[in-house]
Amino acid sequence: MRSIILPAIAAGALALGGCASNYAGEGALAGGALGAGVGAVTDADTATAAAVGAAAGAAVGSQVDKDRDGCWRYDRDGRRFWDDDC
């Protein structure tokens, strides 16, 4: 039963991360994969290394704003468009 808890929490966090306005979900996925790889290479506990990597990736990714990638603007109805005059 204990081996199911961590993956279930990680899957829920990753699913909610897709709705975020930052890169926390993507950072958690990349950090988890990197942590699992490092854990496998160094003979450490792979699940723990993946969890630590996912937490670190989510923390770093949460600080990056998705809407600061160029000249995207919003009109008064909330629709996103590219501003050619930027």
Backbone as a printed PyTorch tensor [residue, N CA C, xyz], in Angstrom:
tensor([[[  0.8220,  -1.2030,   0.0000],
         [  0.0000,   0.0000,   0.0000],
         [  0.8600,   1.2590,   0.0000]],

        [[  1.9690,   1.2480,   0.7330],
         [  2.8150,   2.4360,   0.8200],
         [  3.4720,   2.7600,  -0.5190]],

        [[  3.7060,   1.7340,  -1.3480],
         [  4.3540,   1.9800,  -2.6340],
         [  3.4180,   2.6610,  -3.6300]],

        [[  2.1480,   2.7250,  -3.3440],
         [  1.1780,   3.3610,  -4.2390],
         [  0.9790,   4.8360,  -3.8980]],

        [[  1.2300,   5.2250,  -2.6720],
         [  0.9250,   6.5820,  -2.2120],
         [  1.7460,   7.6420,  -2.9440]],

        [[  3.0670,   7.4820,  -3.0160],
         [  3.9170,   8.4910,  -3.6540],
         [  3.6000,   8.6650,  -5.1440]],

        [[  3.4760,   7.5830,  -5.9330],
         [  3.1040,   7.7840,  -7.3380],
         [  1.7240,   8.4120,  -7.5170]],

        [[  0.7860,   8.0940,  -6.6360],
         [ -0.5510,   8.6850,  -6.7410],
         [ -0.5060,  10.1830,  -6.4660]],

        [[  0.2640,  10.5870,  -5.4870],
         [  0.4120,  12.0150,  -5.1840],
         [  1.1160,  12.7220,  -6.3350]],

        [[  2.1680,  12.1020,  -6.8670],
         [  2.9040,  12.7090,  -7.9770],
         [  2.0270,  12.8410,  -9.2230]],

        [[  1.2240,  11.8330,  -9.5100],
         [  0.3430,  11.8930, -10.6800],
         [ -0.7060,  12.9860, -10.5150]],

        [[ -1.2510,  13.1290,  -9.3230],
         [ -2.2230,  14.2000,  -9.0730],
         [ -1.6100,  15.5670,  -9.2000]],

        [[ -0.4000,  15.7340,  -8.6740],
         [  0.2850,  17.0260,  -8.7760],
         [  0.6160,  17.3520, -10.2220]],

        [[  1.0280,  16.3460, -10.9750],
         [  1.3560,  16.5790, -12.3820],
         [  0.1090,  16.9430, -13.1890]],

        [[ -0.9980,  16.3010, -12.8940],
         [ -2.2410,  16.6070, -13.6020],
         [ -2.6990,  18.0360, -13.3140]],

        [[ -2.5870,  18.4700, -12.0900],
         [ -2.9620,  19.8390, -11.7480],
         [ -1.9570,  20.8490, -12.2800]],

        [[ -0.7190,  20.4300, -12.4440],
         [  0.3100,  21.3290, -12.9500],
         [  0.0610,  21.7790, -14.3710]],

        [[ -0.6780,  20.9920, -15.1440],
         [ -0.9920,  21.3700, -16.5150],
         [ -1.8970,  22.5870, -16.6010]],

        [[ -2.6100,  22.8880, -15.5400],
         [ -3.5170,  24.0290, -15.5080],
         [ -2.8520,  25.2890, -14.9680]],

        [[ -1.6270,  25.1830, -14.5830],
         [ -0.9450,  26.3080, -13.9340],
         [ -0.5350,  27.3670, -14.9520]],

        [[ -0.3100,  28.5660, -14.4680],
         [  0.1650,  29.6470, -15.3270],
         [  1.6780,  29.7610, -15.2670]],

        [[  2.3330,  28.7390, -14.7660],
         [  3.7880,  28.7060, -14.7200],
         [  4.2550,  27.3070, -15.1150]],

        [[  5.5170,  27.0410, -15.0130],
         [  6.0840,  25.7780, -15.4610],
         [  6.3300,  24.7920, -14.3340]],

        [[  5.5320,  24.8090, -13.2740],
         [  5.7330,  23.9020, -12.1380],
         [  5.5220,  22.4520, -12.5420]],

        [[  4.4900,  22.1660, -13.3230],
         [  4.2310,  20.7910, -13.7510],
         [  5.3230,  20.2390, -14.6330]],

        [[  5.7550,  21.0370, -15.5890],
         [  6.8220,  20.6010, -16.4720],
         [  8.1360,  20.4560, -15.7120]],

        [[  8.3830,  21.3460, -14.7660],
         [  9.5940,  21.2580, -13.9490],
         [  9.5870,  20.0310, -13.0730]],

        [[  8.4200,  19.6860, -12.5280],
         [  8.3140,  18.4880, -11.6970],
         [  8.5680,  17.2330, -12.5210]],

        [[  8.0400,  17.2020, -13.7320],
         [  8.2470,  16.0440, -14.5970],
         [  9.7300,  15.8950, -14.9610]],

        [[ 10.3510,  16.9750, -15.3750],
         [ 11.7670,  16.9200, -15.7440],
         [ 12.6400,  16.6180, -14.5270]],

        [[ 12.3440,  17.2370, -13.3990],
         [ 13.1200,  16.9950, -12.1840],
         [ 12.9640,  15.5760, -11.6890]],

        [[ 11.7590,  15.0300, -11.7830],
         [ 11.5380,  13.6470, -11.3840],
         [ 12.3090,  12.6690, -12.2510]],

        [[ 12.2940,  12.9160, -13.5490],
         [ 13.0370,  12.0430, -14.4600],
         [ 14.5340,  12.1420, -14.2080]],

        [[ 15.0210,  13.3540, -14.0230],
         [ 16.4480,  13.5430, -13.7480],
         [ 16.8260,  12.9190, -12.4090]],

        [[ 15.9910,  13.1080, -11.3950],
         [ 16.2600,  12.5180, -10.0900],
         [ 16.2650,  11.0030, -10.1380]],

        [[ 15.3360,  10.4110, -10.8760],
         [ 15.3080,   8.9520, -11.0100],
         [ 16.5580,   8.4410, -11.7200]],

        [[ 16.9930,   9.1760, -12.7270],
         [ 18.2140,   8.7910, -13.4360],
         [ 19.4370,   8.8700, -12.5490]],

        [[ 19.5480,   9.9350, -11.7890],
         [ 20.6770,  10.0840, -10.8690],
         [ 20.6290,   9.0070,  -9.7900]],

        [[ 19.4320,   8.7190,  -9.2770],
         [ 19.3000,   7.6710,  -8.2700],
         [ 19.6950,   6.3070,  -8.7880]],

        [[ 19.3620,   6.0280, -10.0430],
         [ 19.7100,   4.7330, -10.6280],
         [ 21.2130,   4.6070, -10.8600]],

        [[ 21.8430,   5.6970, -11.2750],
         [ 23.2710,   5.6620, -11.5650],
         [ 24.0990,   5.5830, -10.2830]],

        [[ 23.6660,   6.2510,  -9.2400],
         [ 24.4470,   6.3170,  -8.0020],
         [ 24.0630,   5.2580,  -6.9830]],

        [[ 23.2500,   4.2980,  -7.3560],
         [ 22.7920,   3.2290,  -6.4660],
         [ 22.0530,   3.7470,  -5.2400]],

        [[ 21.4570,   4.8990,  -5.3520],
         [ 20.6260,   5.4520,  -4.2770],
         [ 19.1960,   4.9510,  -4.4630]],

        [[ 18.3280,   5.2690,  -3.5230],
         [ 16.9200,   4.8960,  -3.6410],
         [ 16.3050,   5.7120,  -4.7740]],

        [[ 15.9070,   5.0420,  -5.8350],
         [ 15.4210,   5.7130,  -7.0390],
         [ 14.1420,   6.4980,  -6.7790]],

        [[ 13.2320,   5.9450,  -5.9860],
         [ 11.9680,   6.6340,  -5.7100],
         [ 12.1960,   7.9100,  -4.9100]],

        [[ 13.0820,   7.8440,  -3.9390],
         [ 13.3880,   9.0400,  -3.1480],
         [ 14.0760,  10.0970,  -4.0010]],

        [[ 15.0190,   9.6630,  -4.8310],
         [ 15.7120,  10.6090,  -5.7090],
         [ 14.7420,  11.2580,  -6.6910]],

        [[ 13.7880,  10.4840,  -7.2100],
         [ 12.7880,  11.0320,  -8.1280],
         [ 11.8840,  12.0290,  -7.4120]],

        [[ 11.4950,  11.7210,  -6.1810],
         [ 10.6320,  12.6300,  -5.4210],
         [ 11.3520,  13.9420,  -5.1080]],

        [[ 12.6100,  13.8520,  -4.7300],
         [ 13.3810,  15.0670,  -4.4390],
         [ 13.5810,  15.8760,  -5.7240]],

        [[ 13.8820,  15.2020,  -6.8260],
         [ 14.0390,  15.8930,  -8.1010],
         [ 12.7610,  16.5550,  -8.5560]],

        [[ 11.6340,  15.8750,  -8.3680],
         [ 10.3390,  16.4480,  -8.7570],
         [ 10.0120,  17.6670,  -7.9110]],

        [[ 10.2970,  17.5990,  -6.6240],
         [ 10.0350,  18.7500,  -5.7520],
         [ 10.9150,  19.9380,  -6.1370]],

        [[ 12.1810,  19.6680,  -6.4220],
         [ 13.0830,  20.7530,  -6.8260],
         [ 12.6650,  21.3400,  -8.1730]],

        [[ 12.2930,  20.4870,  -9.1280],
         [ 11.8510,  20.9730, -10.4350],
         [ 10.5850,  21.7890, -10.3480]],

        [[  9.6600,  21.3620,  -9.4930],
         [  8.4190,  22.1180,  -9.3160],
         [  8.6880,  23.4640,  -8.6640]],

        [[  9.5890,  23.4910,  -7.7030],
         [  9.9120,  24.7510,  -7.0270],
         [ 10.5520,  25.7410,  -7.9980]],

        [[ 11.4690,  25.2660,  -8.8090],
         [ 12.1100,  26.1570,  -9.7850],
         [ 11.1240,  26.5620, -10.8740]],

        [[ 10.3460,  25.6080, -11.3790],
         [  9.3950,  25.8970, -12.4540],
         [  8.2810,  26.8340, -12.0390]],

        [[  7.9400,  26.8380, -10.7550],
         [  6.8610,  27.7130, -10.3000],
         [  7.2600,  29.1870, -10.3340]],

        [[  8.5370,  29.4640, -10.4680],
         [  9.0070,  30.8470, -10.4990],
         [  9.0740,  31.4180, -11.9110]],

        [[  8.8180,  30.5990, -12.9250],
         [  8.8830,  31.0390, -14.3160],
         [  7.4670,  31.2750, -14.8190]],

        [[  7.1790,  32.4750, -15.2890],
         [  5.8450,  32.8540, -15.7510],
         [  5.6850,  32.4930, -17.2210]],

        [[  4.6150,  31.7990, -17.5810],
         [  4.3920,  31.3760, -18.9610],
         [  4.0150,  32.5300, -19.8830]],

        [[  3.4340,  33.5750, -19.3580],
         [  2.9480,  34.6530, -20.2090],
         [  4.0090,  35.6990, -20.5340]],

        [[  5.2280,  35.4920, -20.1610],
         [  6.2850,  36.4610, -20.4360],
         [  7.1620,  35.9860, -21.5830]],

        [[  6.5660,  35.4240, -22.6130],
         [  7.3320,  34.8270, -23.7020],
         [  7.1890,  35.6000, -25.0090]],

        [[  7.1190,  36.8770, -24.9620],
         [  7.0350,  37.6430, -26.1970],
         [  5.9710,  38.7070, -26.1340]],

        [[  5.2800,  38.8800, -27.2080],
         [  4.3200,  39.9650, -27.3460],
         [  2.8790,  39.4790, -27.2840]],

        [[  2.5870,  38.5310, -26.4310],
         [  1.2140,  38.0900, -26.2540],
         [  0.4710,  39.0990, -25.4020]],

        [[ -0.7270,  39.4490, -25.8330],
         [ -1.5780,  40.3940, -25.0970],
         [ -2.9620,  39.7850, -24.9440]],

        [[ -3.7750,  40.4140, -24.1180],
         [ -5.1530,  39.9660, -23.9010],
         [ -6.1020,  41.1090, -24.2390]],

        [[ -7.1910,  40.7960, -24.9330],
         [ -8.1860,  41.8280, -25.2020],
         [ -9.1480,  41.9340, -24.0190]],

        [[-10.1320,  42.8130, -24.1220],
         [-11.0200,  43.0570, -22.9860],
         [-11.9120,  41.8720, -22.6490]],

        [[-12.0330,  40.9070, -23.5710],
         [-12.8260,  39.7120, -23.3080],
         [-11.9740,  38.5530, -22.7950]],

        [[-10.6860,  38.7960, -22.6000],
         [ -9.8080,  37.7580, -22.0680],
         [ -9.1960,  36.8510, -23.1130]],

        [[ -9.3860,  37.1580, -24.4050],
         [ -8.7980,  36.3320, -25.4610],
         [ -7.3530,  36.7480, -25.6900]],

        [[ -6.4860,  35.7880, -25.8800],
         [ -5.0640,  36.0350, -26.0620],
         [ -4.7530,  36.2380, -27.5510]],

        [[ -3.9210,  37.2170, -27.8670],
         [ -3.5310,  37.4590, -29.2560],
         [ -2.0930,  37.9570, -29.3080]],

        [[ -1.4680,  37.8170, -30.4670],
         [ -0.1020,  38.2730, -30.6750],
         [ -0.1230,  39.7260, -31.1130]],

        [[  0.6210,  40.5690, -30.4330],
         [  0.6880,  41.9930, -30.7370],
         [  1.8180,  42.2340, -31.7350]],

        [[  1.4730,  42.5680, -32.9810],
         [  2.4770,  42.8040, -34.0150],
         [  3.2680,  44.0900, -33.7840]],

        [[  2.7320,  45.0210, -33.0080],
         [  3.3910,  46.2970, -32.7670],
         [  4.3300,  46.2730, -31.5680]],

        [[  4.5530,  45.1330, -31.0140],
         [  5.3640,  45.0160, -29.7980],
         [  6.8170,  45.2870, -30.0630]]])
